[in-house]
Amino acid sequence: MFNDLYNINIEANISKWDKRSRNYEKGVFDYFRIIQKQVLDLIDFKSDTNFLDIGCATGWAVEYAAAKIKGKGKSIGIDISKQMIKKAITLSRFNNTYYKIADAHKLDFKDNYFDYILCTNSFHHYIYPDRVLKEIHRILKSNGKFYLLDPCTDSLFVRKINSWLQQKEKAHVAFYSTKEISILFSKSNLLHQVKKTKFKILKLYIGKKINPRGVYDGECEIIR
Ligand SMILES: C[S@@+](CC[C@H](N)C(=O)[O-])C[C@H]1O[C@@H](n2cnc3c(N)ncnc32)[C@H](O)[C@@H]1O
């Protein structure tokens, strides 16, 4: 797995997001909070819930989840960017939050550990998305839920942005269609798990309500 392609992608992401960490909370990414909040508000957090945000940046979702957990459960954020994690630690307000510099391709957590895993606008940066999904599958409890929020190439507009970013941006790998995502899910075994737990696919439109759509019997939240 650790080939040149992988190294170039990781370096590009570290470099891009280290720089963006300086003013990330004030920037163009504020609309991510709206969609993260919509999804996090669906979760029935308990005092022993273990929550993970993959590609957490400065930790907004981790803190939001931590505020709801209030117990021995943990709210954990990982990110490849050291500067994002440093900032997240500085901004952290709860003692049940944990931040770690880590790569989504190698998640250093025990099997069946998390009740909920979130990944917002980070998945399109992963050079081996199937590998990441396998890791998610491994660390997610069998009745756990994984929320994936990412632009979706079912939309022509997103397809155009995708092609443009693929030419211009080393840190960008790909946005996917619902079909491609479901193929990836089945490769990683997540589909099997998803079926067992009766997850639902949800489509999320920025700034609007989340609309359930039964593309397959799995849970996946995709932004168009
Ligand atoms: C567009 S930002 C989204 C951050 C956050 N989830 C949000 O919604 O505000 C993408 C984040 O993914 C992180 N990232 C990129 N590649 C990664 C990888 N291989 N492992 C972990 N994090 C990664 C970046 O460092 C960056 O913080």
The ligand as a MOL file (V3000), in Angstrom:
LIG
                    3D

  0  0  0     0  0            999 V3000
M  V30 BEGIN CTAB
M  V30 COUNTS 27 29 0 0 0
M  V30 BEGIN ATOM
M  V30 1 C -12.2940 19.4360 3.8050 0
M  V30 2 S -11.5120 19.0180 5.3220 0 CHG=1
M  V30 3 C -12.9370 18.4750 6.2450 0
M  V30 4 C -12.6880 18.4910 7.7160 0
M  V30 5 C -13.8810 18.2170 8.6280 0
M  V30 6 N -14.3140 16.8550 8.5370 0
M  V30 7 C -15.0160 19.1760 8.3750 0
M  V30 8 O -16.0760 18.7290 7.9430 0
M  V30 9 O -14.8330 20.3770 8.6030 0 CHG=-1
M  V30 10 C -10.6750 17.4690 4.9990 0
M  V30 11 C -9.8650 16.9460 6.1730 0
M  V30 12 O -9.4570 15.5980 5.8790 0
M  V30 13 C -8.1580 15.4110 6.3710 0
M  V30 14 N -7.4940 14.2820 5.6800 0
M  V30 15 C -7.0990 14.1980 4.3960 0
M  V30 16 N -6.5500 13.0020 4.1410 0
M  V30 17 C -6.5860 12.3050 5.3010 0
M  V30 18 C -6.1710 10.9940 5.6840 0
M  V30 19 N -5.5900 10.1550 4.8220 0
M  V30 20 N -6.3880 10.5990 6.9600 0
M  V30 21 C -6.9770 11.4360 7.8590 0
M  V30 22 N -7.3750 12.6970 7.5550 0
M  V30 23 C -7.1940 13.1190 6.2900 0
M  V30 24 C -7.4970 16.7500 6.0980 0
M  V30 25 O -6.3170 16.9570 6.8470 0
M  V30 26 C -8.6050 17.7400 6.4320 0
M  V30 27 O -8.5670 18.1680 7.7710 0
M  V30 END ATOM
M  V30 BEGIN BOND
M  V30 1 1 1 2
M  V30 2 1 2 3
M  V30 3 1 2 10
M  V30 4 1 3 4
M  V30 5 1 4 5
M  V30 6 1 5 6
M  V30 7 1 5 7
M  V30 8 2 7 8
M  V30 9 1 7 9
M  V30 10 1 10 11
M  V30 11 1 11 12
M  V30 12 1 11 26
M  V30 13 1 12 13
M  V30 14 1 13 14
M  V30 15 1 13 24
M  V30 16 1 14 15
M  V30 17 1 14 23
M  V30 18 2 15 16
M  V30 19 1 16 17
M  V30 20 1 17 18
M  V30 21 2 17 23
M  V30 22 1 18 19
M  V30 23 2 18 20
M  V30 24 1 20 21
M  V30 25 2 21 22
M  V30 26 1 22 23
M  V30 27 1 24 25
M  V30 28 1 24 26
M  V30 29 1 26 27
M  V30 END BOND
M  V30 END CTAB
M  END
